Amino acid sequence: MRRLVIAMTGATGSIYGIRLLEALRQHPIETHLVVSDWARETIALETGYTLEEVKKLAHQVHDYLNVGAPIASGSFRTRGMVVVPCSMKTLAAITHGLSENLVVRAADVMLKERRKLILVPRETPLSAVHLENMLKANQMGAYIVPPMPAFYNKPQTIEDLVRHFTGRILDLLDLEHDLCKRWGE
């Protein structure tokens, strides 16, 4: 399937979602974007991008509160979903099936349909509740992928770190890229 859902929530690290959307433009994949209300704020606070610029990186943008959108249905086939960044509130809602918005409903669909769900949690330090929710999401089939930097590739800039991590997400999606240096290369 050539569709992928990308959700951005209000945790810090919106650049990861932006870079992923940019990288996916190099692939024949139809991207469906959902941006939470707090993600809109975080994009403005953390990056030089406007919300409109971020939306233009996706093929389709869905309203955060529209749980009737196509991506809220299991009959809408996708290869998976990436929640990047994933707030602890969103993680908790996903692990407890609280489909109050389109991000959580679409994630619920991924789990019930056994499709790939990649969660990029952004918080530190982690509480026992955060860790329990991550474990529960993993046990339900989600990939838990915190944006932890790798240093074997000798990054020189923050952009190098972001690029490497974006490449790791693409690896999980089985998509070719040249964003990061592989171990031993």
Helices and strands as residue ranges (DSSP letters): E 3-8, H 14-24, E 30-35, H 37-46, H 51-56, E 60-62, G 70-72, E 80-86, H 88-95, H 102-112, E 116-121, H 128-139, E 143-144, H 158-172
